[in-house]
Amino acid sequence: MYTTQPKKRKEHAMSHTRQLWQYYTTRFRASLTTDHDRGEVSATTVVMAAALIALALFVGATITSRVRDKANSLDLD
């Protein structure tokens, strides 16, 4: 007879980046409520803003580079 063992679940390990994102998102949301009451800007808010600005700059530079490369590769003659 065959014995069947229950299939083991794969444990989903969070990547380091995902863990950091989760941490800062939680801190950001928590700091919004406390900062809103005091009218201050916390360090977490500054870090999140800097990260989003850096991401926007990176995406913009990547898109600009790809568009420029494609435009330069066109043969107009």
PDB file of N, CA, C and O in Angstrom:
ATOM      1  N   MET A   1       0.811  -1.165   0.000  1.00  0.00           N
ATOM      2  CA  MET A   1       0.000   0.000   0.000  1.00  0.00           C
ATOM      3  C   MET A   1       0.869   1.248   0.000  1.00  0.00           C
ATOM      4  O   MET A   1       1.973   1.275   0.545  1.00  0.00           O
ATOM      5  N   TYR A   2       0.342   2.242  -0.612  1.00  0.00           N
ATOM      6  CA  TYR A   2       1.033   3.522  -0.653  1.00  0.00           C
ATOM      7  C   TYR A   2       0.597   4.366   0.540  1.00  0.00           C
ATOM      8  O   TYR A   2      -0.577   4.430   0.903  1.00  0.00           O
ATOM      9  N   THR A   3       1.571   4.990   1.112  1.00  0.00           N
ATOM     10  CA  THR A   3       1.229   5.915   2.195  1.00  0.00           C
ATOM     11  C   THR A   3       1.322   7.325   1.640  1.00  0.00           C
ATOM     12  O   THR A   3       2.308   7.701   1.006  1.00  0.00           O
ATOM     13  N   THR A   4       0.309   8.068   1.882  1.00  0.00           N
ATOM     14  CA  THR A   4       0.323   9.450   1.403  1.00  0.00           C
ATOM     15  C   THR A   4       0.566  10.385   2.567  1.00  0.00           C
ATOM     16  O   THR A   4      -0.086  10.320   3.609  1.00  0.00           O
ATOM     17  N   GLN A   5       1.492  11.220   2.354  1.00  0.00           N
ATOM     18  CA  GLN A   5       1.795  12.219   3.359  1.00  0.00           C
ATOM     19  C   GLN A   5       1.218  13.543   2.887  1.00  0.00           C
ATOM     20  O   GLN A   5       1.213  13.829   1.690  1.00  0.00           O
ATOM     21  N   PRO A   6       0.735  14.346   3.814  1.00  0.00           N
ATOM     22  CA  PRO A   6       0.199  15.645   3.393  1.00  0.00           C
ATOM     23  C   PRO A   6       1.296  16.492   2.770  1.00  0.00           C
ATOM     24  O   PRO A   6       2.443  16.510   3.216  1.00  0.00           O
ATOM     25  N   LYS A   7       0.893  17.187   1.724  1.00  0.00           N
ATOM     26  CA  LYS A   7       1.865  18.050   1.050  1.00  0.00           C
ATOM     27  C   LYS A   7       2.240  19.204   1.962  1.00  0.00           C
ATOM     28  O   LYS A   7       1.395  19.811   2.620  1.00  0.00           O
ATOM     29  N   LYS A   8       3.514  19.481   1.978  1.00  0.00           N
ATOM     30  CA  LYS A   8       4.002  20.589   2.792  1.00  0.00           C
ATOM     31  C   LYS A   8       3.774  21.898   2.052  1.00  0.00           C
ATOM     32  O   LYS A   8       3.977  22.000   0.842  1.00  0.00           O
ATOM     33  N   ARG A   9       3.355  22.873   2.799  1.00  0.00           N
ATOM     34  CA  ARG A   9       3.189  24.197   2.208  1.00  0.00           C
ATOM     35  C   ARG A   9       4.545  24.837   2.003  1.00  0.00           C
ATOM     36  O   ARG A   9       5.462  24.689   2.811  1.00  0.00           O
ATOM     37  N   LYS A  10       4.639  25.531   0.928  1.00  0.00           N
ATOM     38  CA  LYS A  10       5.858  26.309   0.707  1.00  0.00           C
ATOM     39  C   LYS A  10       5.767  27.553   1.562  1.00  0.00           C
ATOM     40  O   LYS A  10       4.773  28.279   1.525  1.00  0.00           O
ATOM     41  N   GLU A  11       6.786  27.787   2.313  1.00  0.00           N
ATOM     42  CA  GLU A  11       6.807  28.998   3.111  1.00  0.00           C
ATOM     43  C   GLU A  11       7.277  30.143   2.228  1.00  0.00           C
ATOM     44  O   GLU A  11       8.297  30.059   1.545  1.00  0.00           O
ATOM     45  N   HIS A  12       6.526  31.174   2.268  1.00  0.00           N
ATOM     46  CA  HIS A  12       6.861  32.334   1.449  1.00  0.00           C
ATOM     47  C   HIS A  12       7.752  33.263   2.256  1.00  0.00           C
ATOM     48  O   HIS A  12       7.316  33.903   3.213  1.00  0.00           O
ATOM     49  N   ALA A  13       8.979  33.317   1.853  1.00  0.00           N
ATOM     50  CA  ALA A  13       9.932  34.189   2.535  1.00  0.00           C
ATOM     51  C   ALA A  13       9.867  35.574   1.896  1.00  0.00           C
ATOM     52  O   ALA A  13       9.905  35.705   0.672  1.00  0.00           O
ATOM     53  N   MET A  14       9.771  36.578   2.715  1.00  0.00           N
ATOM     54  CA  MET A  14       9.760  37.947   2.215  1.00  0.00           C
ATOM     55  C   MET A  14      11.174  38.357   1.830  1.00  0.00           C
ATOM     56  O   MET A  14      12.142  38.045   2.523  1.00  0.00           O
ATOM     57  N   SER A  15      11.267  39.041   0.746  1.00  0.00           N
ATOM     58  CA  SER A  15      12.574  39.550   0.364  1.00  0.00           C
ATOM     59  C   SER A  15      12.934  40.707   1.294  1.00  0.00           C
ATOM     60  O   SER A  15      12.076  41.283   1.963  1.00  0.00           O
ATOM     61  N   HIS A  16      14.197  41.020   1.316  1.00  0.00           N
ATOM     62  CA  HIS A  16      14.680  42.102   2.179  1.00  0.00           C
ATOM     63  C   HIS A  16      14.031  43.424   1.788  1.00  0.00           C
ATOM     64  O   HIS A  16      13.643  44.207   2.655  1.00  0.00           O
ATOM     65  N   THR A  17      13.913  43.671   0.496  1.00  0.00           N
ATOM     66  CA  THR A  17      13.304  44.902   0.016  1.00  0.00           C
ATOM     67  C   THR A  17      11.840  44.968   0.423  1.00  0.00           C
ATOM     68  O   THR A  17      11.353  46.022   0.832  1.00  0.00           O
ATOM     69  N   ARG A  18      11.147  43.860   0.314  1.00  0.00           N
ATOM     70  CA  ARG A  18       9.728  43.816   0.698  1.00  0.00           C
ATOM     71  C   ARG A  18       9.560  44.075   2.202  1.00  0.00           C
ATOM     72  O   ARG A  18       8.633  44.767   2.622  1.00  0.00           O
ATOM     73  N   GLN A  19      10.459  43.514   2.993  1.00  0.00           N
ATOM     74  CA  GLN A  19      10.398  43.744   4.433  1.00  0.00           C
ATOM     75  C   GLN A  19      10.619  45.214   4.762  1.00  0.00           C
ATOM     76  O   GLN A  19       9.911  45.782   5.595  1.00  0.00           O
ATOM     77  N   LEU A  20      11.601  45.831   4.110  1.00  0.00           N
ATOM     78  CA  LEU A  20      11.851  47.256   4.339  1.00  0.00           C
ATOM     79  C   LEU A  20      10.660  48.103   3.913  1.00  0.00           C
ATOM     80  O   LEU A  20      10.267  49.036   4.614  1.00  0.00           O
ATOM     81  N   TRP A  21      10.090  47.772   2.762  1.00  0.00           N
ATOM     82  CA  TRP A  21       8.937  48.510   2.267  1.00  0.00           C
ATOM     83  C   TRP A  21       7.778  48.388   3.261  1.00  0.00           C
ATOM     84  O   TRP A  21       7.120  49.378   3.582  1.00  0.00           O
ATOM     85  N   GLN A  22       7.537  47.175   3.741  1.00  0.00           N
ATOM     86  CA  GLN A  22       6.463  46.944   4.709  1.00  0.00           C
ATOM     87  C   GLN A  22       6.709  47.744   5.996  1.00  0.00           C
ATOM     88  O   GLN A  22       5.797  48.370   6.537  1.00  0.00           O
ATOM     89  N   TYR A  23       7.942  47.711   6.466  1.00  0.00           N
ATOM     90  CA  TYR A  23       8.299  48.423   7.695  1.00  0.00           C
ATOM     91  C   TYR A  23       8.070  49.927   7.555  1.00  0.00           C
ATOM     92  O   TYR A  23       7.420  50.546   8.397  1.00  0.00           O
ATOM     93  N   TYR A  24       8.613  50.509   6.477  1.00  0.00           N
ATOM     94  CA  TYR A  24       8.491  51.953   6.306  1.00  0.00           C
ATOM     95  C   TYR A  24       7.055  52.370   5.993  1.00  0.00           C
ATOM     96  O   TYR A  24       6.633  53.461   6.376  1.00  0.00           O
ATOM     97  N   THR A  25       6.310  51.523   5.309  1.00  0.00           N
ATOM     98  CA  THR A  25       4.904  51.835   5.063  1.00  0.00           C
ATOM     99  C   THR A  25       4.128  51.865   6.369  1.00  0.00           C
ATOM    100  O   THR A  25       3.319  52.765   6.593  1.00  0.00           O
ATOM    101  N   THR A  26       4.369  50.896   7.224  1.00  0.00           N
ATOM    102  CA  THR A  26       3.702  50.860   8.528  1.00  0.00           C
ATOM    103  C   THR A  26       4.088  52.063   9.370  1.00  0.00           C
ATOM    104  O   THR A  26       3.237  52.702   9.988  1.00  0.00           O
ATOM    105  N   ARG A  27       5.391  52.368   9.388  1.00  0.00           N
ATOM    106  CA  ARG A  27       5.853  53.535  10.155  1.00  0.00           C
ATOM    107  C   ARG A  27       5.282  54.827   9.591  1.00  0.00           C
ATOM    108  O   ARG A  27       4.922  55.735  10.341  1.00  0.00           O
ATOM    109  N   PHE A  28       5.199  54.907   8.275  1.00  0.00           N
ATOM    110  CA  PHE A  28       4.672  56.102   7.625  1.00  0.00           C
ATOM    111  C   PHE A  28       3.210  56.318   8.001  1.00  0.00           C
ATOM    112  O   PHE A  28       2.808  57.427   8.352  1.00  0.00           O
ATOM    113  N   ARG A  29       2.425  55.258   7.926  1.00  0.00           N
ATOM    114  CA  ARG A  29       1.009  55.375   8.271  1.00  0.00           C
ATOM    115  C   ARG A  29       0.817  55.724   9.747  1.00  0.00           C
ATOM    116  O   ARG A  29      -0.049  56.524  10.100  1.00  0.00           O
ATOM    117  N   ALA A  30       1.636  55.113  10.598  1.00  0.00           N
ATOM    118  CA  ALA A  30       1.528  55.418  12.025  1.00  0.00           C
ATOM    119  C   ALA A  30       1.955  56.856  12.309  1.00  0.00           C
ATOM    120  O   ALA A  30       1.350  57.535  13.139  1.00  0.00           O
ATOM    121  N   SER A  31       2.986  57.310  11.628  1.00  0.00           N
ATOM    122  CA  SER A  31       3.464  58.669  11.881  1.00  0.00           C
ATOM    123  C   SER A  31       2.516  59.719  11.323  1.00  0.00           C
ATOM    124  O   SER A  31       2.490  60.850  11.810  1.00  0.00           O
ATOM    125  N   LEU A  32       1.739  59.362  10.312  1.00  0.00           N
ATOM    126  CA  LEU A  32       0.781  60.324   9.763  1.00  0.00           C
ATOM    127  C   LEU A  32      -0.244  60.746  10.807  1.00  0.00           C
ATOM    128  O   LEU A  32      -0.596  61.921  10.912  1.00  0.00           O
ATOM    129  N   THR A  33      -0.714  59.773  11.571  1.00  0.00           N
ATOM    130  CA  THR A  33      -1.735  60.122  12.564  1.00  0.00           C
ATOM    131  C   THR A  33      -1.147  60.951  13.697  1.00  0.00           C
ATOM    132  O   THR A  33      -1.771  61.915  14.143  1.00  0.00           O
ATOM    133  N   THR A  34       0.035  60.595  14.167  1.00  0.00           N
ATOM    134  CA  THR A  34       0.631  61.364  15.270  1.00  0.00           C
ATOM    135  C   THR A  34       1.128  62.719  14.789  1.00  0.00           C
ATOM    136  O   THR A  34       1.012  63.713  15.506  1.00  0.00           O
ATOM    137  N   ASP A  35       1.681  62.767  13.580  1.00  0.00           N
ATOM    138  CA  ASP A  35       2.182  64.032  13.045  1.00  0.00           C
ATOM    139  C   ASP A  35       1.036  64.986  12.739  1.00  0.00           C
ATOM    140  O   ASP A  35       1.157  66.201  12.899  1.00  0.00           O
ATOM    141  N   HIS A  36      -0.062  64.418  12.301  1.00  0.00           N
ATOM    142  CA  HIS A  36      -1.214  65.256  11.957  1.00  0.00           C
ATOM    143  C   HIS A  36      -1.723  65.996  13.200  1.00  0.00           C
ATOM    144  O   HIS A  36      -2.162  67.144  13.129  1.00  0.00           O
ATOM    145  N   ASP A  37      -1.650  65.313  14.317  1.00  0.00           N
ATOM    146  CA  ASP A  37      -2.090  65.943  15.565  1.00  0.00           C
ATOM    147  C   ASP A  37      -1.127  67.041  16.011  1.00  0.00           C
ATOM    148  O   ASP A  37      -1.555  68.070  16.534  1.00  0.00           O
ATOM    149  N   ARG A  38       0.166  66.826  15.807  1.00  0.00           N
ATOM    150  CA  ARG A  38       1.164  67.788  16.280  1.00  0.00           C
ATOM    151  C   ARG A  38       1.594  68.776  15.212  1.00  0.00           C
ATOM    152  O   ARG A  38       2.187  69.807  15.527  1.00  0.00           O
ATOM    153  N   GLY A  39       1.304  68.478  13.957  1.00  0.00           N
ATOM    154  CA  GLY A  39       1.711  69.378  12.883  1.00  0.00           C
ATOM    155  C   GLY A  39       3.180  69.266  12.545  1.00  0.00           C
ATOM    156  O   GLY A  39       3.765  70.227  12.046  1.00  0.00           O
ATOM    157  N   GLU A  40       3.795  68.122  12.801  1.00  0.00           N
ATOM    158  CA  GLU A  40       5.222  67.928  12.543  1.00  0.00           C
ATOM    159  C   GLU A  40       5.420  66.974  11.375  1.00  0.00           C
ATOM    160  O   GLU A  40       4.492  66.297  10.933  1.00  0.00           O
ATOM    161  N   VAL A  41       6.649  66.940  10.889  1.00  0.00           N
ATOM    162  CA  VAL A  41       7.054  65.980   9.870  1.00  0.00           C
ATOM    163  C   VAL A  41       8.110  65.087  10.491  1.00  0.00           C
ATOM    164  O   VAL A  41       9.150  65.569  10.938  1.00  0.00           O
ATOM    165  N   SER A  42       7.849  63.785  10.523  1.00  0.00           N
ATOM    166  CA  SER A  42       8.789  62.867  11.162  1.00  0.00           C
ATOM    167  C   SER A  42       9.881  62.446  10.187  1.00  0.00           C
ATOM    168  O   SER A  42       9.805  62.701   8.985  1.00  0.00           O
ATOM    169  N   ALA A  43      10.888  61.801  10.737  1.00  0.00           N
ATOM    170  CA  ALA A  43      11.996  61.299   9.911  1.00  0.00           C
ATOM    171  C   ALA A  43      11.503  60.228   8.949  1.00  0.00           C
ATOM    172  O   ALA A  43      12.011  60.113   7.833  1.00  0.00           O
ATOM    173  N   THR A  44      10.519  59.446   9.372  1.00  0.00           N
ATOM    174  CA  THR A  44       9.975  58.406   8.501  1.00  0.00           C
ATOM    175  C   THR A  44       9.321  59.026   7.273  1.00  0.00           C
ATOM    176  O   THR A  44       9.464  58.517   6.161  1.00  0.00           O
ATOM    177  N   THR A  45       8.605  60.122   7.478  1.00  0.00           N
ATOM    178  CA  THR A  45       7.971  60.811   6.351  1.00  0.00           C
ATOM    179  C   THR A  45       9.017  61.338   5.388  1.00  0.00           C
ATOM    180  O   THR A  45       8.831  61.279   4.172  1.00  0.00           O
ATOM    181  N   VAL A  46      10.092  61.843   5.911  1.00  0.00           N
ATOM    182  CA  VAL A  46      11.176  62.353   5.072  1.00  0.00           C
ATOM    183  C   VAL A  46      11.828  61.215   4.286  1.00  0.00           C
ATOM    184  O   VAL A  46      12.122  61.371   3.101  1.00  0.00           O
ATOM    185  N   VAL A  47      12.054  60.080   4.933  1.00  0.00           N
ATOM    186  CA  VAL A  47      12.671  58.923   4.259  1.00  0.00           C
ATOM    187  C   VAL A  47      11.759  58.418   3.153  1.00  0.00           C
ATOM    188  O   VAL A  47      12.226  58.130   2.051  1.00  0.00           O
ATOM    189  N   MET A  48      10.460  58.307   3.432  1.00  0.00           N
ATOM    190  CA  MET A  48       9.523  57.842   2.411  1.00  0.00           C
ATOM    191  C   MET A  48       9.466  58.810   1.235  1.00  0.00           C
ATOM    192  O   MET A  48       9.438  58.381   0.082  1.00  0.00           O
ATOM    193  N   ALA A  49       9.450  60.102   1.513  1.00  0.00           N
ATOM    194  CA  ALA A  49       9.428  61.094   0.438  1.00  0.00           C
ATOM    195  C   ALA A  49      10.701  61.005  -0.397  1.00  0.00           C
ATOM    196  O   ALA A  49      10.643  61.069  -1.625  1.00  0.00           O
ATOM    197  N   ALA A  50      11.843  60.860   0.257  1.00  0.00           N
ATOM    198  CA  ALA A  50      13.116  60.746  -0.465  1.00  0.00           C
ATOM    199  C   ALA A  50      13.143  59.488  -1.323  1.00  0.00           C
ATOM    200  O   ALA A  50      13.630  59.521  -2.453  1.00  0.00           O
ATOM    201  N   ALA A  51      12.628  58.387  -0.802  1.00  0.00           N
ATOM    202  CA  ALA A  51      12.602  57.134  -1.563  1.00  0.00           C
ATOM    203  C   ALA A  51      11.710  57.264  -2.787  1.00  0.00           C
ATOM    204  O   ALA A  51      12.072  56.794  -3.866  1.00  0.00           O
ATOM    205  N   LEU A  52      10.555  57.890  -2.639  1.00  0.00           N
ATOM    206  CA  LEU A  52       9.651  58.064  -3.773  1.00  0.00           C
ATOM    207  C   LEU A  52      10.229  59.014  -4.819  1.00  0.00           C
ATOM    208  O   LEU A  52      10.043  58.808  -6.018  1.00  0.00           O
ATOM    209  N   ILE A  53      10.926  60.049  -4.370  1.00  0.00           N
ATOM    210  CA  ILE A  53      11.570  60.974  -5.304  1.00  0.00           C
ATOM    211  C   ILE A  53      12.681  60.270  -6.068  1.00  0.00           C
ATOM    212  O   ILE A  53      12.812  60.444  -7.279  1.00  0.00           O
ATOM    213  N   ALA A  54      13.485  59.471  -5.360  1.00  0.00           N
ATOM    214  CA  ALA A  54      14.564  58.723  -6.013  1.00  0.00           C
ATOM    215  C   ALA A  54      13.999  57.735  -7.031  1.00  0.00           C
ATOM    216  O   ALA A  54      14.547  57.583  -8.123  1.00  0.00           O
ATOM    217  N   LEU A  55      12.915  57.072  -6.678  1.00  0.00           N
ATOM    218  CA  LEU A  55      12.281  56.134  -7.604  1.00  0.00           C
ATOM    219  C   LEU A  55      11.768  56.856  -8.838  1.00  0.00           C
ATOM    220  O   LEU A  55      11.938  56.371  -9.957  1.00  0.00           O
ATOM    221  N   ALA A  56      11.143  58.004  -8.649  1.00  0.00           N
ATOM    222  CA  ALA A  56      10.632  58.783  -9.782  1.00  0.00           C
ATOM    223  C   ALA A  56      11.765  59.241 -10.700  1.00  0.00           C
ATOM    224  O   ALA A  56      11.637  59.189 -11.924  1.00  0.00           O
ATOM    225  N   LEU A  57      12.867  59.686 -10.110  1.00  0.00           N
ATOM    226  CA  LEU A  57      14.022  60.104 -10.918  1.00  0.00           C
ATOM    227  C   LEU A  57      14.607  58.932 -11.705  1.00  0.00           C
ATOM    228  O   LEU A  57      14.975  59.079 -12.870  1.00  0.00           O
ATOM    229  N   PHE A  58      14.690  57.774 -11.063  1.00  0.00           N
ATOM    230  CA  PHE A  58      15.225  56.585 -11.735  1.00  0.00           C
ATOM    231  C   PHE A  58      14.332  56.167 -12.902  1.00  0.00           C
ATOM    232  O   PHE A  58      14.826  55.869 -13.990  1.00  0.00           O
ATOM    233  N   VAL A  59      13.035  56.145 -12.679  1.00  0.00           N
ATOM    234  CA  VAL A  59      12.101  55.775 -13.745  1.00  0.00           C
ATOM    235  C   VAL A  59      12.158  56.788 -14.880  1.00  0.00           C
ATOM    236  O   VAL A  59      12.153  56.407 -16.050  1.00  0.00           O
ATOM    237  N   GLY A  60      12.211  58.064 -14.548  1.00  0.00           N
ATOM    238  CA  GLY A  60      12.302  59.096 -15.575  1.00  0.00           C
ATOM    239  C   GLY A  60      13.573  58.988 -16.403  1.00  0.00           C
ATOM    240  O   GLY A  60      13.544  59.133 -17.625  1.00  0.00           O
ATOM    241  N   ALA A  61      14.687  58.732 -15.729  1.00  0.00           N
ATOM    242  CA  ALA A  61      15.963  58.585 -16.444  1.00  0.00           C
ATOM    243  C   ALA A  61      15.951  57.352 -17.338  1.00  0.00           C
ATOM    244  O   ALA A  61      16.475  57.385 -18.451  1.00  0.00           O
ATOM    245  N   THR A  62      15.362  56.278 -16.859  1.00  0.00           N
ATOM    246  CA  THR A  62      15.291  55.048 -17.656  1.00  0.00           C
ATOM    247  C   THR A  62      14.438  55.258 -18.901  1.00  0.00           C
ATOM    248  O   THR A  62      14.831  54.856 -19.997  1.00  0.00           O
ATOM    249  N   ILE A  63      13.290  55.876 -18.742  1.00  0.00           N
ATOM    250  CA  ILE A  63      12.412  56.123 -19.889  1.00  0.00           C
ATOM    251  C   ILE A  63      13.081  57.064 -20.880  1.00  0.00           C
ATOM    252  O   ILE A  63      13.022  56.830 -22.087  1.00  0.00           O
ATOM    253  N   THR A  64      13.712  58.116 -20.392  1.00  0.00           N
ATOM    254  CA  THR A  64      14.406  59.059 -21.269  1.00  0.00           C
ATOM    255  C   THR A  64      15.511  58.362 -22.054  1.00  0.00           C
ATOM    256  O   THR A  64      15.669  58.591 -23.253  1.00  0.00           O
ATOM    257  N   SER A  65      16.264  57.524 -21.383  1.00  0.00           N
ATOM    258  CA  SER A  65      17.355  56.809 -22.037  1.00  0.00           C
ATOM    259  C   SER A  65      16.839  55.879 -23.131  1.00  0.00           C
ATOM    260  O   SER A  65      17.405  55.821 -24.222  1.00  0.00           O
ATOM    261  N   ARG A  66      15.781  55.164 -22.839  1.00  0.00           N
ATOM    262  CA  ARG A  66      15.234  54.229 -23.836  1.00  0.00           C
ATOM    263  C   ARG A  66      14.638  54.959 -25.030  1.00  0.00           C
ATOM    264  O   ARG A  66      14.808  54.526 -26.170  1.00  0.00           O
ATOM    265  N   VAL A  67      13.951  56.049 -24.780  1.00  0.00           N
ATOM    266  CA  VAL A  67      13.369  56.824 -25.886  1.00  0.00           C
ATOM    267  C   VAL A  67      14.475  57.420 -26.744  1.00  0.00           C
ATOM    268  O   VAL A  67      14.392  57.391 -27.972  1.00  0.00           O
ATOM    269  N   ARG A  68      15.519  57.964 -26.103  1.00  0.00           N
ATOM    270  CA  ARG A  68      16.636  58.545 -26.851  1.00  0.00           C
ATOM    271  C   ARG A  68      17.349  57.474 -27.688  1.00  0.00           C
ATOM    272  O   ARG A  68      17.688  57.722 -28.845  1.00  0.00           O
ATOM    273  N   ASP A  69      17.577  56.289 -27.111  1.00  0.00           N
ATOM    274  CA  ASP A  69      18.234  55.209 -27.849  1.00  0.00           C
ATOM    275  C   ASP A  69      17.393  54.779 -29.047  1.00  0.00           C
ATOM    276  O   ASP A  69      17.926  54.533 -30.129  1.00  0.00           O
ATOM    277  N   LYS A  70      16.086  54.692 -28.852  1.00  0.00           N
ATOM    278  CA  LYS A  70      15.199  54.300 -29.959  1.00  0.00           C
ATOM    279  C   LYS A  70      15.194  55.364 -31.038  1.00  0.00           C
ATOM    280  O   LYS A  70      15.220  55.039 -32.225  1.00  0.00           O
ATOM    281  N   ALA A  71      15.161  56.637 -30.644  1.00  0.00           N
ATOM    282  CA  ALA A  71      15.162  57.731 -31.621  1.00  0.00           C
ATOM    283  C   ALA A  71      16.457  57.755 -32.396  1.00  0.00           C
ATOM    284  O   ALA A  71      16.449  58.007 -33.600  1.00  0.00           O
ATOM    285  N   ASN A  72      17.574  57.497 -31.730  1.00  0.00           N
ATOM    286  CA  ASN A  72      18.868  57.501 -32.413  1.00  0.00           C
ATOM    287  C   ASN A  72      19.029  56.309 -33.353  1.00  0.00           C
ATOM    288  O   ASN A  72      19.822  56.363 -34.292  1.00  0.00           O
ATOM    289  N   SER A  73      18.291  55.247 -33.111  1.00  0.00           N
ATOM    290  CA  SER A  73      18.420  54.058 -33.959  1.00  0.00           C
ATOM    291  C   SER A  73      17.555  54.131 -35.219  1.00  0.00           C
ATOM    292  O   SER A  73      17.691  53.287 -36.105  1.00  0.00           O
ATOM    293  N   LEU A  74      16.683  55.112 -35.312  1.00  0.00           N
ATOM    294  CA  LEU A  74      15.817  55.251 -36.495  1.00  0.00           C
ATOM    295  C   LEU A  74      16.639  55.745 -37.688  1.00  0.00           C
ATOM    296  O   LEU A  74      17.465  56.649 -37.567  1.00  0.00           O
ATOM    297  N   ASP A  75      16.389  55.134 -38.827  1.00  0.00           N
ATOM    298  CA  ASP A  75      17.075  55.538 -40.061  1.00  0.00           C
ATOM    299  C   ASP A  75      16.090  56.380 -40.875  1.00  0.00           C
ATOM    300  O   ASP A  75      15.107  55.857 -41.402  1.00  0.00           O
ATOM    301  N   LEU A  76      16.356  57.673 -40.975  1.00  0.00           N
ATOM    302  CA  LEU A  76      15.433  58.581 -41.631  1.00  0.00           C
ATOM    303  C   LEU A  76      15.794  58.832 -43.090  1.00  0.00           C
ATOM    304  O   LEU A  76      15.118  59.612 -43.761  1.00  0.00           O
ATOM    305  N   ASP A  77      16.824  58.203 -43.587  1.00  0.00           N
ATOM    306  CA  ASP A  77      17.232  58.414 -44.990  1.00  0.00           C
ATOM    307  C   ASP A  77      16.603  57.432 -45.914  1.00  0.00           C
ATOM    308  O   ASP A  77      16.844  57.476 -47.120  1.00  0.00           O
TER     309      ASP A  77
END
